[in-house]
Amino acid sequence: MMEIEGQPGQHIQHNGLMMKQPDSVKPPVNIAEEEDMESEDMEKEALDRRYAWEPSIFYSPGNETFFFTGQEISIRESLDSFGAVIWPGAVALCRYLEKNREQVDLMDKAVLELGAGTGLVSIVATLLGRYTPQVAALKWGRDVSRHFPSSVYHYDYVMCADVVYHHNYLEDLLITLQHFCKPGTTLLWANKVRFQSDLCFTENFKNAFNTTLLKDIPQEEVRIYQATAKK
């Protein structure tokens, strides 16, 4: 099991995009103001997210406690970094892995998590697969093939959760996913849809892989996809 971070301090997301015809013409919002608004929205979601889980997940100041595979998992969060918060896609993917052990058999499998953040998905995958995880830094993009050659790094499963939101590394992320998702590899991606750019990435993702929507969770705006490499 290898758990790999993506770009420093990243990996979070937002609410779905709703378009409305304006009542009057307004001056355009500049890019800096728009990015500040999106950042504020993500910070608000980080706070609101604490109250969105099922009753089996309990909150105490600074900690999130989860119960998966009969084990208690306690993770200390921090709101000063998007990567230090547990997001809806990660919890949804963990639930899916726990409930679908026969379809996704992780026992003695080589598993990679990209953009691991707090590591919740990696922890649950480790419990289901019964192996010791390893951690390494990885920068998304074209250099990944040089630092992680396919001849050495081959995985049965590649997992990622809430790695798609409004950031500047979506193209690099797709390149990285294509590098690790080789024939024989199954890619599982869970994400909450927040921005128009999320939908654009999803279309590019579907064009790059053989893709199946495994689960749609409307109340959380989360979708879980399974993908394999195109021949």
C-alpha positions in Angstrom: 0.0 0.0 0.0 1.4 3.4 -0.9 -0.2 6.7 0.0 1.0 9.6 -2.1 0.3 13.3 -1.7 -0.2 15.6 -4.6 0.6 19.3 -4.8 1.4 20.9 -1.5 -1.6 22.1 0.6 -4.3 21.1 -1.8 -7.3 18.8 -2.4 -10.7 20.2 -1.4 -13.9 21.2 -3.1 -17.4 22.8 -3.3 -21.1 23.1 -3.8 -22.7 22.4 -7.3 -22.8 25.4 -9.7 -26.2 27.0 -10.3 -26.6 29.4 -13.2 -29.1 32.3 -13.1 -30.0 34.9 -15.6 -29.0 38.3 -14.0 -31.6 41.0 -13.6 -29.2 43.6 -14.8 -25.8 43.8 -16.4 -23.1 43.9 -13.8 -19.4 44.5 -14.2 -17.4 41.3 -14.4 -15.7 40.0 -11.2 -11.9 40.0 -11.7 -10.0 36.7 -11.3 -8.4 37.5 -8.0 -11.8 38.4 -6.4 -13.4 35.2 -7.9 -10.6 33.0 -6.4 -10.9 34.7 -3.0 -14.7 34.0 -3.1 -14.0 30.3 -4.0 -11.5 30.0 -1.2 -14.0 31.5 1.3 -16.6 29.0 0.0 -14.2 26.1 0.6 -13.4 27.2 4.0 -17.1 27.5 4.8 -17.6 24.0 3.5 -14.8 22.7 5.7 -16.7 24.0 8.7 -20.1 22.9 7.5 -18.8 19.5 6.6 -18.4 18.6 10.2 -22.1 18.2 10.6 -22.9 16.3 7.4 -22.0 12.8 8.4 -24.1 9.9 9.6 -24.7 9.3 13.3 -21.9 6.6 13.4 -19.4 9.4 13.0 -18.8 11.6 16.1 -17.1 14.9 16.3 -15.0 16.3 19.1 -13.0 19.6 18.8 -10.1 19.0 16.5 -10.8 15.3 15.9 -13.0 13.3 13.6 -13.8 9.7 14.7 -14.9 7.1 12.2 -15.8 3.4 12.4 -14.9 1.3 9.5 -14.2 -2.5 9.3 -15.0 -2.7 13.0 -12.2 -0.4 13.9 -12.2 3.1 15.4 -10.3 5.6 13.3 -9.5 9.0 14.9 -8.0 11.8 12.8 -7.0 15.2 14.0 -8.0 17.9 11.4 -6.7 21.4 10.8 -8.5 24.1 9.0 -5.3 26.0 8.0 -4.9 23.6 5.0 -7.3 22.1 2.6 -5.3 18.9 2.7 -5.7 18.6 6.4 -9.5 18.3 6.3 -11.5 15.1 5.6 -13.8 15.7 2.7 -17.1 14.0 1.6 -15.5 12.1 -1.3 -13.1 10.3 1.1 -15.8 9.2 3.4 -18.0 8.1 0.6 -15.2 6.0 -1.0 -14.5 4.4 2.4 -18.1 3.5 2.8 -18.1 2.0 -0.7 -15.0 0.0 -0.1 -16.4 -1.4 3.2 -19.7 -2.4 1.6 -18.3 -3.8 -1.6 -15.5 -6.0 -0.4 -16.3 -8.8 -2.9 -16.3 -6.5 -5.9 -13.2 -4.5 -4.7 -11.0 -7.2 -3.1 -8.0 -5.4 -1.6 -6.5 -8.5 0.1 -2.8 -8.7 -0.8 -3.3 -6.2 -3.6 -0.9 -3.3 -4.5 -2.9 -0.1 -3.8 -2.0 3.5 -4.4 -3.8 6.6 -3.1 -3.1 9.9 -4.9 -3.6 13.1 -3.0 -4.0 11.3 0.3 -4.5 14.3 2.5 -5.3 13.0 6.0 -5.0 9.4 4.8 -8.5 8.2 5.7 -8.9 6.2 2.4 -5.4 4.7 2.8 -6.2 3.7 6.4 -9.4 1.9 5.4 -7.7 0.3 2.4 -5.0 -0.9 4.7 -7.4 -2.5 7.1 -9.2 -4.2 4.2 -6.0 -5.4 2.6 -4.0 -6.2 5.8 -0.7 -4.6 4.8 1.6 -1.9 6.1 1.2 1.4 4.2 4.1 3.5 2.8 4.2 7.2 2.2 6.0 9.1 -0.5 5.9 12.6 -2.0 4.8 13.0 -5.6 4.4 16.0 -7.8 1.6 15.7 -10.4 2.7 16.1 -14.0 4.9 14.8 -16.7 7.9 14.2 -14.4 6.0 11.5 -12.7 7.1 8.9 -15.3 10.7 9.7 -14.5 10.4 9.5 -10.7 7.9 6.6 -10.7 8.6 4.4 -13.8 5.9 2.0 -14.7 8.4 -0.9 -14.8 8.8 -0.6 -11.0 5.5 1.0 -9.8 2.5 -1.0 -10.9 -0.7 -1.1 -8.9 -3.8 -3.2 -8.8 -5.9 -0.3 -7.6 -5.4 3.5 -7.7 -7.7 5.6 -5.5 -8.3 9.3 -5.1 -10.9 11.3 -3.3 -11.8 15.0 -3.7 -8.7 15.8 -5.7 -10.7 17.8 -8.3 -11.8 21.3 -7.5 -10.8 24.8 -8.7 -7.0 24.5 -8.8 -4.3 24.9 -11.5 -3.2 21.3 -11.6 -6.1 19.5 -13.2 -4.2 18.7 -16.4 -1.2 17.5 -14.4 -3.6 15.3 -12.3 -5.0 13.7 -15.5 -1.5 13.0 -16.7 -0.6 11.4 -13.4 -3.8 9.2 -13.4 -3.0 8.0 -16.9 0.5 7.2 -15.9 -0.5 4.9 -13.0 -3.6 3.5 -14.5 -2.1 0.8 -16.8 -3.8 -2.3 -18.2 -4.7 -4.5 -15.2 -5.2 -1.5 -12.9 -8.5 -0.3 -11.6 -8.9 3.4 -10.8 -11.5 4.5 -8.2 -12.2 8.2 -8.0 -14.7 9.8 -5.6 -15.5 13.5 -5.8 -18.0 16.1 -4.8 -19.1 18.3 -7.7 -18.6 22.0 -6.9 -17.4 24.0 -9.9 -17.9 24.0 -13.6 -14.2 23.0 -13.9 -15.1 19.8 -12.1 -17.5 18.9 -14.8 -15.0 19.7 -17.5 -12.4 17.5 -15.8 -15.0 14.7 -15.6 -15.5 14.9 -19.4 -11.8 14.7 -20.0 -11.6 11.8 -17.5 -14.2 9.9 -19.4 -12.4 10.5 -22.7 -9.2 9.2 -21.2 -10.5 6.1 -19.6 -13.1 3.4 -19.9 -15.4 4.8 -17.2 -18.3 3.5 -15.1 -20.3 5.5 -12.6 -20.4 3.2 -9.6 -22.4 5.3 -7.2 -24.2 8.7 -7.3 -25.0 10.3 -3.9 -27.3 13.3 -4.7 -27.7 14.4 -1.1 -23.9 14.8 -0.8 -23.3 15.7 -4.5 -20.7 13.0 -4.6 -20.0 10.6 -7.4 -17.8 7.5 -7.4 -16.3 6.4 -10.7 -14.4 3.3 -11.7 -12.0 3.5 -14.6 -9.6 1.3 -16.6 -7.0 2.2 -19.2 -8.1 2.3 -22.8 -6.3 -0.1 -25.1 
